[in-house]
Amino acid sequence: MRYEPIDPQLFVRNRERLRAMLKPNSIVIVLSNDVMPTNADGVMAYKQNSDLFYLTGVDQEDTVLVMMPDARDPKESEMLFVKETSELIAIWDGEKLSKEQARAATGIERIEWVASFESWLHRLLPQVDHVYLTTNEHLRAAVVVETANDRFIKKCQSRYPLHRYERLAPLMHQLRIIKDAEELKFIQKACDITEAGFRRLLGFIKPGVGEWEIEAELLHEFVSRGSRGFAYNPIIGSGKNACVLHYIENDKRCQDGEMVLLDVAAEYGGWMSDLTRTVPVNGRFTERQRAVYDSVLRVFRGANEILRPGIRPNEYQKQVVELMEAELVNLGLISAKEAKEQGPDKALVKKYFMHGTSHHMGLDVHARSNPASTSARKASESASKMMSSSARRRTST
């Protein structure tokens, strides 16, 4: 087995916490992600809907979770619909979960085949007033592909236009931002694997090594330790490539005297880690490289001291920007006079430090944004308006 077994009680606890947040007489419906095509008959590696995995631990397609705490029949308060396996599927793609396996992995007693979901839906929906459906409300999401959950929202609202539709995303954010001890165990394992990969590289990187060869070394270390591989596309940028925030070509050779930036991390069991470090290709810093490295290290350590329970992300970012401003002055990249005269937007600092400091992680590398922020509220309001306007259009035709 690649991963340590995940305690199914984790998913039982997660569902219990969600159940306590629902309005009376509600139903929650979450669908798995689609298998995404490439070209011809090719498909991408499967990536499960994180909310579904968080609530069930099931990592296969054609899966639907239904939660209805106030169901007339208590046996229908939790139901999981999974894909029925067959001899043909087993030969070509491997067996899917049996009902017994799904029950053991999730702690859900009522398991049905997904082919029966539509008939069950018509039986369950008339019993409830509120319908919780899931949407991707991450602030930086640029979704151009209609997901299975997107399609279901349209279909469900068209078929049952008079129900009260609720957004599941804000509730899932509140749940997923606080990690269970079982989750922390898997995140720590992902971090440990990442560290092992980084330490492997310290004796491997030298002038003439290809960025892609560094990537291969990392992949070998990650997979041999039980990871499926990278938590995200690895960024291995030497020389000027290190200045491209999302450089993923990894196709240049590392030259003597350059620095190489490593923004790489492993996943483990579905949970992610994230690491960025920079090292000299030949093993020794120049005087200027060391000065810049030490400045970044001081900001890193200062940021760790600032990051304590109770601080808000915006205030954290503001204080880290001030630390960075002092180091930019120290390096001579901006003068103290320029720093004092710049506006509150800190444009001079952002020329060199244009991104945010830290982010939540878990089942996603960039976990959901803070719903307390103004921009997050606007995104949530926009999703809500889109849902309600879509329903209004259908009921007016």
ZAFIDREN-819312 format. One record per residue (C-alpha): z, y, x; residue number from 1; residue in three letters. Coordinates in nm, 4 decimals. Layout:
! ZAFIDREN-819312
<<Z, Y, X>, NUM, ALA>;
...
***
This chain:
! ZAFIDREN-819312
<<0.0000, 0.0000, 0.0000>, 1, MET>;
<<-0.1018, 0.3382, 0.1407>, 2, ARG>;
<<0.1881, 0.5343, -0.0103>, 3, TYR>;
<<0.5511, 0.4606, -0.0766>, 4, GLU>;
<<0.5948, 0.3818, -0.4474>, 5, PRO>;
<<0.6716, 0.6852, -0.6625>, 6, ILE>;
<<0.9805, 0.6413, -0.8769>, 7, ASP>;
<<0.8500, 0.6483, -1.2384>, 8, PRO>;
<<1.1726, 0.8208, -1.3413>, 9, GLN>;
<<1.0268, 1.1348, -1.1800>, 10, LEU>;
<<0.7631, 1.1485, -1.4524>, 11, PHE>;
<<1.0171, 1.0611, -1.7217>, 12, VAL>;
<<1.2301, 1.3567, -1.6072>, 13, ARG>;
<<0.9289, 1.5870, -1.5955>, 14, ASN>;
<<0.8361, 1.5023, -1.9541>, 15, ARG>;
<<1.1950, 1.5455, -2.0682>, 16, GLU>;
<<1.2040, 1.8946, -1.9191>, 17, ARG>;
<<0.8766, 1.9863, -2.0864>, 18, LEU>;
<<0.9920, 1.8435, -2.4203>, 19, ARG>;
<<1.2911, 2.0785, -2.4159>, 20, ALA>;
<<1.0592, 2.3810, -2.3896>, 21, MET>;
<<0.8307, 2.3010, -2.6839>, 22, LEU>;
<<0.8378, 2.4659, -3.0236>, 23, LYS>;
<<0.9468, 2.2462, -3.3152>, 24, PRO>;
<<0.6842, 2.0218, -3.4696>, 25, ASN>;
<<0.4500, 2.0379, -3.1688>, 26, SER>;
<<0.2032, 1.8162, -2.9901>, 27, ILE>;
<<0.0961, 1.8312, -2.6239>, 28, VAL>;
<<-0.2437, 1.6936, -2.5255>, 29, ILE>;
<<-0.3547, 1.6770, -2.1614>, 30, VAL>;
<<-0.6786, 1.5136, -2.0467>, 31, LEU>;
<<-0.7670, 1.3844, -1.7024>, 32, SER>;
<<-1.0291, 1.5550, -1.4907>, 33, ASN>;
<<-1.3917, 1.4443, -1.4975>, 34, ASP>;
<<-1.5572, 1.2430, -1.2245>, 35, VAL>;
<<-1.7773, 1.5142, -1.0733>, 36, MET>;
<<-2.1398, 1.4372, -0.9757>, 37, PRO>;
<<-2.3125, 1.5323, -0.6533>, 38, THR>;
<<-2.6829, 1.4379, -0.6533>, 39, ASN>;
<<-2.8811, 1.1327, -0.7650>, 40, ALA>;
<<-2.6121, 0.8799, -0.8634>, 41, ASP>;
<<-2.3489, 1.0137, -0.6250>, 42, GLY>;
<<-2.0030, 1.1382, -0.7217>, 43, VAL>;
<<-1.7328, 1.3366, -0.5471>, 44, MET>;
<<-1.3990, 1.1883, -0.4509>, 45, ALA>;
<<-1.1847, 1.1891, -0.7624>, 46, TYR>;
<<-0.9195, 1.4588, -0.8036>, 47, LYS>;
<<-0.6789, 1.4226, -1.0945>, 48, GLN>;
<<-0.5675, 1.7074, -1.3200>, 49, ASN>;
<<-0.2415, 1.8128, -1.1569>, 50, SER>;
<<-0.0559, 1.8673, -1.4844>, 51, ASP>;
<<-0.1444, 1.5179, -1.6032>, 52, LEU>;
<<-0.0352, 1.3661, -1.2730>, 53, PHE>;
<<0.2891, 1.5671, -1.2813>, 54, TYR>;
<<0.3720, 1.4272, -1.6242>, 55, LEU>;
<<0.2514, 1.0680, -1.5785>, 56, THR>;
<<0.1685, 0.9795, -1.2175>, 57, GLY>;
<<-0.1643, 0.8334, -1.3333>, 58, VAL>;
<<-0.4475, 0.8979, -1.0892>, 59, ASP>;
<<-0.7538, 0.7666, -1.2705>, 60, GLN>;
<<-1.0217, 0.9129, -1.4957>, 61, GLU>;
<<-1.0487, 0.8793, -1.8748>, 62, ASP>;
<<-0.6761, 0.9236, -1.9316>, 63, THR>;
<<-0.5067, 1.1255, -2.2067>, 64, VAL>;
<<-0.1378, 1.2074, -2.2459>, 65, LEU>;
<<-0.0018, 1.2873, -2.5923>, 66, VAL>;
<<0.3552, 1.4087, -2.6446>, 67, MET>;
<<0.4841, 1.4655, -2.9986>, 68, MET>;
<<0.8648, 1.4830, -2.9895>, 69, PRO>;
<<0.9054, 1.5214, -3.3665>, 70, ASP>;
<<0.6709, 1.2363, -3.4583>, 71, ALA>;
<<0.7550, 1.0602, -3.7830>, 72, ARG>;
<<0.7355, 0.7299, -3.5993>, 73, ASP>;
<<0.9486, 0.7532, -3.2813>, 74, PRO>;
<<0.7115, 0.5073, -3.1132>, 75, LYS>;
<<0.4449, 0.7785, -3.1303>, 76, GLU>;
<<0.6526, 1.0493, -2.9615>, 77, SER>;
<<0.4876, 0.9660, -2.6269>, 78, GLU>;
<<0.1508, 0.7980, -2.5959>, 79, MET>;
<<-0.0781, 0.7398, -2.3013>, 80, LEU>;
<<-0.4427, 0.6511, -2.3437>, 81, PHE>;
<<-0.6079, 0.4796, -2.0468>, 82, VAL>;
<<-0.9476, 0.3344, -1.9705>, 83, LYS>;
<<-0.9812, -0.0317, -2.0575>, 84, GLU>;
<<-1.0876, -0.2326, -1.7587>, 85, THR>;
<<-1.3556, -0.5021, -1.7638>, 86, SER>;
<<-1.5023, -0.7593, -1.5329>, 87, GLU>;
<<-1.7985, -0.5290, -1.4635>, 88, LEU>;
<<-1.5750, -0.2308, -1.3809>, 89, ILE>;
<<-1.3558, -0.4499, -1.1639>, 90, ALA>;
<<-1.6555, -0.5707, -0.9618>, 91, ILE>;
<<-1.8153, -0.2297, -0.9088>, 92, TRP>;
<<-1.5242, 0.0157, -0.8988>, 93, ASP>;
<<-1.2076, -0.1899, -0.8925>, 94, GLY>;
<<-0.9726, -0.2701, -1.1785>, 95, GLU>;
<<-0.8209, 0.0096, -1.3833>, 96, LYS>;
<<-0.4596, 0.0145, -1.4955>, 97, LEU>;
<<-0.3607, -0.2526, -1.7430>, 98, SER>;
<<-0.1310, -0.1496, -2.0277>, 99, LYS>;
<<0.1597, -0.3168, -1.8499>, 100, GLU>;
<<0.0845, -0.1385, -1.5215>, 101, GLN>;
<<0.0498, 0.1978, -1.6954>, 102, ALA>;
<<0.3810, 0.1431, -1.8734>, 103, ARG>;
<<0.5589, 0.0577, -1.5477>, 104, ALA>;
<<0.4087, 0.3517, -1.3546>, 105, ALA>;
<<0.4802, 0.6185, -1.6173>, 106, THR>;
<<0.7814, 0.5074, -1.8178>, 107, GLY>;
<<0.5755, 0.5559, -2.1371>, 108, ILE>;
<<0.6152, 0.2666, -2.3787>, 109, GLU>;
<<0.3175, 0.3293, -2.6081>, 110, ARG>;
<<-0.0055, 0.2623, -2.4152>, 111, ILE>;
<<-0.3414, 0.2580, -2.5945>, 112, GLU>;
<<-0.7017, 0.2318, -2.4789>, 113, TRP>;
<<-0.8744, 0.5687, -2.4517>, 114, VAL>;
<<-1.1563, 0.4516, -2.6797>, 115, ALA>;
<<-0.9103, 0.4786, -2.9689>, 116, SER>;
<<-0.7997, 0.8349, -2.8898>, 117, PHE>;
<<-1.0241, 1.0079, -3.1452>, 118, GLU>;
<<-0.8924, 0.8010, -3.4348>, 119, SER>;
<<-0.5347, 0.8561, -3.3204>, 120, TRP>;
<<-0.5992, 1.2306, -3.2941>, 121, LEU>;
<<-0.6929, 1.2514, -3.6616>, 122, HIS>;
<<-0.3766, 1.0638, -3.7504>, 123, ARG>;
<<-0.1451, 1.2785, -3.5360>, 124, LEU>;
<<-0.2756, 1.6357, -3.5714>, 125, LEU>;
<<-0.2002, 1.6725, -3.9454>, 126, PRO>;
<<0.1668, 1.6002, -3.8668>, 127, GLN>;
<<0.2178, 1.9063, -3.6428>, 128, VAL>;
<<0.2045, 2.2851, -3.6575>, 129, ASP>;
<<0.1713, 2.3738, -3.2869>, 130, HIS>;
<<-0.0856, 2.2303, -3.0447>, 131, VAL>;
<<-0.0258, 2.2800, -2.6704>, 132, TYR>;
<<-0.3441, 2.2576, -2.4604>, 133, LEU>;
<<-0.3932, 2.3089, -2.0890>, 134, THR>;
<<-0.6052, 2.5715, -1.9132>, 135, THR>;
<<-0.6439, 2.6780, -1.5504>, 136, ASN>;
<<-0.4752, 3.0185, -1.5349>, 137, GLU>;
<<-0.4443, 3.0538, -1.1574>, 138, HIS>;
<<-0.5135, 3.4175, -1.0677>, 139, LEU>;
<<-0.7798, 3.3345, -0.8116>, 140, ARG>;
<<-0.9481, 3.0509, -1.0004>, 141, ALA>;
<<-1.3246, 3.0942, -1.0187>, 142, ALA>;
<<-1.4135, 2.8171, -1.2625>, 143, VAL>;
<<-1.7870, 2.7729, -1.3226>, 144, VAL>;
<<-1.7704, 2.4119, -1.4435>, 145, VAL>;
<<-1.6487, 2.3271, -1.7930>, 146, GLU>;
<<-1.3652, 2.0767, -1.7599>, 147, THR>;
<<-1.2718, 1.7923, -1.9938>, 148, ALA>;
<<-0.9770, 2.0023, -2.1125>, 149, ASN>;
<<-1.2067, 2.3019, -2.1759>, 150, ASP>;
<<-1.4369, 2.0867, -2.3867>, 151, ARG>;
<<-1.1452, 1.9415, -2.5774>, 152, PHE>;
<<-1.0086, 2.2881, -2.6612>, 153, ILE>;
<<-1.3387, 2.3804, -2.8261>, 154, LYS>;
<<-1.3617, 2.0504, -3.0086>, 155, LYS>;
<<-1.0016, 2.0527, -3.1291>, 156, CYS>;
<<-1.0098, 2.4123, -3.2502>, 157, GLN>;
<<-1.3349, 2.3496, -3.4309>, 158, SER>;
<<-1.2000, 2.0427, -3.6068>, 159, ARG>;
<<-0.8513, 2.1811, -3.6774>, 160, TYR>;
<<-0.8959, 2.5614, -3.6942>, 161, PRO>;
<<-0.5763, 2.6422, -3.8855>, 162, LEU>;
<<-0.3266, 2.4977, -3.6387>, 163, HIS>;
<<-0.1304, 2.7280, -3.4082>, 164, ARG>;
<<-0.2642, 2.6805, -3.0579>, 165, TYR>;
<<-0.0281, 2.7332, -2.7662>, 166, GLU>;
<<-0.0838, 2.7697, -2.3926>, 167, ARG>;
<<0.0659, 2.4862, -2.1908>, 168, LEU>;
<<-0.0007, 2.6593, -1.8565>, 169, ALA>;
<<0.3028, 2.8951, -1.8566>, 170, PRO>;
<<0.5382, 2.6074, -1.9347>, 171, LEU>;
<<0.3902, 2.3879, -1.6632>, 172, MET>;
<<0.4234, 2.6713, -1.4160>, 173, HIS>;
<<0.7946, 2.7024, -1.4874>, 174, GLN>;
<<0.8385, 2.3269, -1.4457>, 175, LEU>;
<<0.6251, 2.2719, -1.1390>, 176, ARG>;
<<0.7611, 2.5652, -0.9401>, 177, ILE>;
<<1.1009, 2.3891, -0.9155>, 178, ILE>;
<<1.0675, 2.0661, -0.7188>, 179, LYS>;
<<1.2429, 1.7413, -0.8012>, 180, ASP>;
<<1.4101, 1.5581, -0.5120>, 181, ALA>;
<<1.1430, 1.2861, -0.5398>, 182, GLU>;
<<0.8703, 1.5489, -0.4995>, 183, GLU>;
<<1.0426, 1.7019, -0.1984>, 184, LEU>;
<<1.0445, 1.3589, -0.0357>, 185, LYS>;
<<0.6677, 1.3315, -0.0636>, 186, PHE>;
<<0.6064, 1.6921, 0.0433>, 187, ILE>;
<<0.8256, 1.6350, 0.3492>, 188, GLN>;
<<0.6262, 1.3218, 0.4322>, 189, LYS>;
<<0.3024, 1.5234, 0.4086>, 190, ALA>;
<<0.4557, 1.7830, 0.6434>, 191, CYS>;
<<0.5668, 1.5138, 0.8894>, 192, ASP>;
<<0.2168, 1.3639, 0.8982>, 193, ILE>;
<<0.0714, 1.7107, 0.9545>, 194, THR>;
<<0.3085, 1.7692, 1.2442>, 195, GLU>;
<<0.2086, 1.4378, 1.4005>, 196, ALA>;
<<-0.1578, 1.5369, 1.3780>, 197, GLY>;
<<-0.0922, 1.8738, 1.5392>, 198, PHE>;
<<0.1063, 1.7209, 1.8255>, 199, ARG>;
<<-0.1753, 1.4707, 1.8844>, 200, ARG>;
<<-0.4095, 1.7647, 1.9386>, 201, LEU>;
<<-0.1989, 1.9322, 2.2073>, 202, LEU>;
<<-0.3110, 1.6745, 2.4604>, 203, GLY>;
<<-0.6671, 1.6582, 2.3288>, 204, PHE>;
<<-0.7922, 2.0176, 2.3071>, 205, ILE>;
<<-0.9675, 2.1356, 2.6214>, 206, LYS>;
<<-1.2785, 2.3381, 2.7142>, 207, PRO>;
<<-1.5961, 2.1722, 2.5863>, 208, GLY>;
<<-1.4327, 1.9854, 2.2968>, 209, VAL>;
<<-1.6128, 2.0318, 1.9641>, 210, GLY>;
<<-1.4313, 2.1742, 1.6666>, 211, GLU>;
<<-1.5554, 1.8718, 1.4732>, 212, TRP>;
<<-1.3990, 1.6399, 1.7310>, 213, GLU>;
<<-1.0641, 1.8073, 1.6728>, 214, ILE>;
<<-1.1175, 1.7494, 1.3009>, 215, GLU>;
<<-1.1853, 1.3807, 1.3686>, 216, ALA>;
<<-0.8645, 1.3434, 1.5708>, 217, GLU>;
<<-0.6641, 1.4936, 1.2880>, 218, LEU>;
<<-0.8270, 1.2730, 1.0262>, 219, LEU>;
<<-0.7528, 0.9621, 1.2326>, 220, HIS>;
<<-0.3869, 1.0559, 1.2652>, 221, GLU>;
<<-0.3486, 1.1499, 0.8994>, 222, PHE>;
<<-0.5130, 0.8385, 0.7561>, 223, VAL>;
<<-0.3406, 0.6011, 0.9974>, 224, SER>;
<<-0.0069, 0.7379, 0.8727>, 225, ARG>;
<<-0.0853, 0.6757, 0.5053>, 226, GLY>;
<<-0.2495, 1.0002, 0.3968>, 227, SER>;
<<-0.5818, 1.0053, 0.2143>, 228, ARG>;
<<-0.6789, 1.2813, 0.4534>, 229, GLY>;
<<-0.6840, 1.6584, 0.4429>, 230, PHE>;
<<-0.4969, 1.8536, 0.1769>, 231, ALA>;
<<-0.7858, 2.1051, 0.1878>, 232, TYR>;
<<-1.1023, 2.1607, 0.3886>, 233, ASN>;
<<-0.9806, 2.1921, 0.7492>, 234, PRO>;
<<-1.0327, 2.5240, 0.9267>, 235, ILE>;
<<-1.0775, 2.4717, 1.3010>, 236, ILE>;
<<-1.2050, 2.7971, 1.4455>, 237, GLY>;
<<-1.2420, 2.8680, 1.8161>, 238, SER>;
<<-1.3271, 3.2073, 1.9645>, 239, GLY>;
<<-1.4563, 3.4515, 1.7062>, 240, LYS>;
<<-1.4540, 3.1778, 1.4388>, 241, ASN>;
<<-1.0751, 3.2111, 1.4339>, 242, ALA>;
<<-1.1211, 3.5539, 1.2719>, 243, CYS>;
<<-1.2968, 3.4074, 0.9658>, 244, VAL>;
<<-1.0221, 3.3326, 0.7135>, 245, LEU>;
<<-1.2056, 3.0489, 0.5378>, 246, HIS>;
<<-1.4223, 2.9168, 0.8204>, 247, TYR>;
<<-1.5007, 2.5490, 0.7520>, 248, ILE>;
<<-1.8184, 2.4773, 0.9492>, 249, GLU>;
<<-1.6196, 2.3389, 1.2461>, 250, ASN>;
<<-1.9428, 2.2976, 1.4440>, 251, ASP>;
<<-1.8889, 2.4971, 1.7682>, 252, LYS>;
<<-1.7628, 2.3871, 2.1059>, 253, ARG>;
<<-1.4366, 2.5343, 2.2310>, 254, CYS>;
<<-1.4863, 2.7459, 2.5423>, 255, GLN>;
<<-1.2589, 2.8099, 2.8387>, 256, ASP>;
<<-1.0432, 3.1185, 2.7796>, 257, GLY>;
<<-1.0720, 3.1079, 2.4003>, 258, GLU>;
<<-0.8063, 3.0504, 2.1386>, 259, MET>;
<<-0.8533, 2.7918, 1.8649>, 260, VAL>;
<<-0.7020, 2.8421, 1.5203>, 261, LEU>;
<<-0.5973, 2.5314, 1.3277>, 262, LEU>;
<<-0.5446, 2.5734, 0.9530>, 263, ASP>;
<<-0.5071, 2.2063, 0.8697>, 264, VAL>;
<<-0.2730, 1.9843, 0.6725>, 265, ALA>;
<<-0.2315, 1.6386, 0.5226>, 266, ALA>;
<<-0.1565, 1.5262, 0.1682>, 267, GLU>;
<<0.0705, 1.2365, 0.0852>, 268, TYR>;
<<0.0907, 1.0597, -0.2491>, 269, GLY>;
<<-0.0825, 1.3553, -0.4155>, 270, GLY>;
<<0.1524, 1.6220, -0.2762>, 271, TRP>;
<<0.0258, 1.8744, -0.0232>, 272, MET>;
<<0.1365, 2.0421, 0.2964>, 273, SER>;
<<-0.0075, 2.3497, 0.4689>, 274, ASP>;
<<0.0023, 2.4534, 0.8345>, 275, LEU>;
<<-0.1645, 2.7173, 1.0516>, 276, THR>;
<<-0.1177, 2.7369, 1.4288>, 277, ARG>;
<<-0.3166, 2.8830, 1.7198>, 278, THR>;
<<-0.3350, 2.7428, 2.0740>, 279, VAL>;
<<-0.5245, 2.8341, 2.3936>, 280, PRO>;
<<-0.8179, 2.6022, 2.4559>, 281, VAL>;
<<-0.7373, 2.5601, 2.8272>, 282, ASN>;
<<-0.3647, 2.5298, 2.7710>, 283, GLY>;
<<-0.2697, 2.8719, 2.9104>, 284, ARG>;
<<-0.2583, 3.2145, 2.7455>, 285, PHE>;
<<-0.4053, 3.5213, 2.9031>, 286, THR>;
<<-0.1619, 3.8131, 2.9163>, 287, GLU>;
<<-0.3157, 3.9717, 2.6066>, 288, ARG>;
<<-0.3327, 3.6436, 2.4155>, 289, GLN>;
<<0.0359, 3.5848, 2.4851>, 290, ARG>;
<<0.1255, 3.9352, 2.3684>, 291, ALA>;
<<-0.0592, 3.8825, 2.0385>, 292, VAL>;
<<0.0877, 3.5338, 1.9982>, 293, TYR>;
<<0.4405, 3.6654, 2.0533>, 294, ASP>;
<<0.3848, 3.9426, 1.7981>, 295, SER>;
<<0.2738, 3.6907, 1.5372>, 296, VAL>;
<<0.5704, 3.4698, 1.6240>, 297, LEU>;
<<0.8130, 3.7596, 1.5729>, 298, ARG>;
<<0.6613, 3.8328, 1.2315>, 299, VAL>;
<<0.6836, 3.4627, 1.1447>, 300, PHE>;
<<1.0520, 3.4440, 1.2369>, 301, ARG>;
<<1.1266, 3.7734, 1.0657>, 302, GLY>;
<<0.9520, 3.6548, 0.7499>, 303, ALA>;
<<1.1638, 3.3388, 0.7529>, 304, ASN>;
<<1.4792, 3.5517, 0.7620>, 305, GLU>;
<<1.3595, 3.7635, 0.4689>, 306, ILE>;
<<1.2625, 3.4679, 0.2525>, 307, LEU>;
<<1.5824, 3.3857, 0.0662>, 308, ARG>;
<<1.6642, 3.2934, -0.2948>, 309, PRO>;
<<1.6390, 3.5943, -0.5240>, 310, GLY>;
<<1.3728, 3.7947, -0.3437>, 311, ILE>;
<<1.0610, 3.8684, -0.5461>, 312, ARG>;
<<0.7205, 3.7820, -0.3947>, 313, PRO>;
<<0.6000, 4.1435, -0.4075>, 314, ASN>;
<<0.9084, 4.2688, -0.2241>, 315, GLU>;
<<0.8769, 3.9857, 0.0280>, 316, TYR>;
<<0.5157, 4.0804, 0.0964>, 317, GLN>;
<<0.6089, 4.4477, 0.1353>, 318, LYS>;
<<0.8755, 4.3732, 0.3950>, 319, GLN>;
<<0.6488, 4.1383, 0.5914>, 320, VAL>;
<<0.3768, 4.4070, 0.5958>, 321, VAL>;
<<0.6328, 4.6442, 0.7494>, 322, GLU>;
<<0.7115, 4.3871, 1.0191>, 323, LEU>;
<<0.3413, 4.3485, 1.0861>, 324, MET>;
<<0.2929, 4.7249, 1.1035>, 325, GLU>;
<<0.5565, 4.7511, 1.3771>, 326, ALA>;
<<0.3849, 4.4765, 1.5782>, 327, GLU>;
<<0.0420, 4.6374, 1.5422>, 328, LEU>;
<<0.1895, 4.9559, 1.6847>, 329, VAL>;
<<0.3518, 4.7549, 1.9634>, 330, ASN>;
<<0.0133, 4.5973, 2.0483>, 331, LEU>;
<<-0.1592, 4.9346, 2.0512>, 332, GLY>;
<<-0.3952, 4.8441, 1.7661>, 333, LEU>;
<<-0.2708, 5.1434, 1.5662>, 334, ILE>;
<<-0.0563, 5.4356, 1.6787>, 335, SER>;
<<0.2868, 5.5233, 1.5444>, 336, ALA>;
<<0.1415, 5.8498, 1.4141>, 337, LYS>;
<<-0.1383, 5.6674, 1.2283>, 338, GLU>;
<<0.1128, 5.4220, 1.0850>, 339, ALA>;
<<0.3310, 5.7032, 0.9543>, 340, LYS>;
<<0.0395, 5.8920, 0.8015>, 341, GLU>;
<<-0.1289, 5.6009, 0.6253>, 342, GLN>;
<<-0.0888, 5.5763, 0.2495>, 343, GLY>;
<<0.1341, 5.3324, 0.0613>, 344, PRO>;
<<-0.1545, 5.0849, 0.0404>, 345, ASP>;
<<-0.1148, 5.0314, 0.4178>, 346, LYS>;
<<-0.4895, 5.0311, 0.4754>, 347, ALA>;
<<-0.4561, 5.0284, 0.8552>, 348, LEU>;
<<-0.2288, 4.7262, 0.8471>, 349, VAL>;
<<-0.4526, 4.5449, 0.6014>, 350, LYS>;
<<-0.7468, 4.5843, 0.8365>, 351, LYS>;
<<-0.5758, 4.3186, 1.0498>, 352, TYR>;
<<-0.3494, 4.1550, 0.7914>, 353, PHE>;
<<-0.5449, 4.1487, 0.4671>, 354, MET>;
<<-0.3941, 3.8482, 0.2937>, 355, HIS>;
<<-0.0648, 3.7584, 0.1316>, 356, GLY>;
<<0.2337, 3.5958, 0.2983>, 357, THR>;
<<0.3217, 3.2456, 0.1816>, 358, SER>;
<<0.2396, 3.0676, -0.1408>, 359, HIS>;
<<0.3915, 2.7941, -0.3520>, 360, HIS>;
<<0.2651, 2.4423, -0.2951>, 361, MET>;
<<0.3108, 2.0982, -0.4397>, 362, GLY>;
<<0.0432, 1.8934, -0.6139>, 363, LEU>;
<<-0.1919, 2.1842, -0.5406>, 364, ASP>;
<<-0.2212, 2.3561, -0.2039>, 365, VAL>;
<<-0.2047, 2.6960, -0.3729>, 366, HIS>;
<<0.0244, 2.6202, -0.6620>, 367, ALA>;
<<0.0368, 2.8426, -0.9670>, 368, ARG>;
<<0.0980, 3.2147, -0.9274>, 369, SER>;
<<0.4145, 3.3883, -1.0389>, 370, ASN>;
<<0.3963, 3.4444, -1.4174>, 371, PRO>;
<<0.6393, 3.7347, -1.3899>, 372, ALA>;
<<0.3822, 3.9487, -1.2117>, 373, SER>;
<<0.1739, 4.1989, -1.4043>, 374, THR>;
<<-0.1542, 4.0455, -1.2913>, 375, SER>;
<<-0.0395, 3.6994, -1.3957>, 376, ALA>;
<<0.0624, 3.8258, -1.7374>, 377, ARG>;
<<-0.2790, 3.9855, -1.7756>, 378, LYS>;
<<-0.4478, 3.6576, -1.6853>, 379, ALA>;
<<-0.2319, 3.4730, -1.9379>, 380, SER>;
<<-0.3024, 3.7318, -2.2078>, 381, GLU>;
<<-0.6732, 3.7023, -2.1344>, 382, SER>;
<<-0.6625, 3.3235, -2.1755>, 383, ALA>;
<<-0.4698, 3.3625, -2.5005>, 384, SER>;
<<-0.7184, 3.6161, -2.6377>, 385, LYS>;
<<-1.0090, 3.3919, -2.5396>, 386, MET>;
<<-0.8492, 3.1022, -2.7276>, 387, MET>;
<<-0.7753, 3.3059, -3.0412>, 388, SER>;
<<-1.1118, 3.4837, -3.0495>, 389, SER>;
<<-1.2878, 3.1490, -3.0167>, 390, SER>;
<<-1.0929, 3.0214, -3.3175>, 391, ALA>;
<<-1.1707, 3.3372, -3.5181>, 392, ARG>;
<<-1.5442, 3.2983, -3.4562>, 393, ARG>;
<<-1.5366, 2.9426, -3.5870>, 394, ARG>;
<<-1.3350, 3.0209, -3.8978>, 395, THR>;
<<-1.5601, 3.3153, -3.9880>, 396, SER>;
<<-1.8824, 3.1104, -3.9856>, 397, THR>;
***
